[in-house]
Amino acid sequence: MTRKTFDDWKSLVEKQIASGLSVPQFCSRHNLNPKYFYSRKSKVVSASNNAGFIQAKVITKQTTRLKTKPEQNIKLVTDSGELSLPRDTSAQFIVELLHGLAS
């Protein structure tokens, strides 16, 4: 049996935490002594807390602004004058208007 390094124990502790198993369950599956595992887990956690680093999650928020041109009106220019209609004027209304102007 080879002696486990600190990195080996750190890996085992991370696996135990990720597994969702209790320490006794994890130790039973991996043939480890739970008391010894608790001791090593304490050292790993302590070393991680004393490292001076805090795990951070970077969250970025991106906002996009779109510049839009002001809505242009529909302009009808004739020899008699100029008519300006809102852009959302229905096509049917414009057709009827043109028919009316043509007669």
Stockholm file with secondary structure:
# STOCKHOLM 1.0

chainA/1-103         MTRKTFDDWKSLVEKQIASGLSVPQFCSRHNLNPKYFYSRKSKVVSASNNAGFIQAKVITKQTTRLKTKPEQNIKLVTDSGELSLPRDTSAQFIVELLHGLAS
#=GR chainA/1-103 SS CCCCCHHHHHHHHHHHHHHTCCHHHHHHHTTCCHHHHHHHHHHHHHHHHTTCCCCCCCCCCCCCCCCCCCCCCEEEECSSCEEEECTTCCHHHHHHHHHHHHC
#=GC SS_cons         CCCCCHHHHHHHHHHHHHHTCCHHHHHHHTTCCHHHHHHHHHHHHHHHHTTCCCCCCCCCCCCCCCCCCCCCCEEEECSSCEEEECTTCCHHHHHHHHHHHHC
//
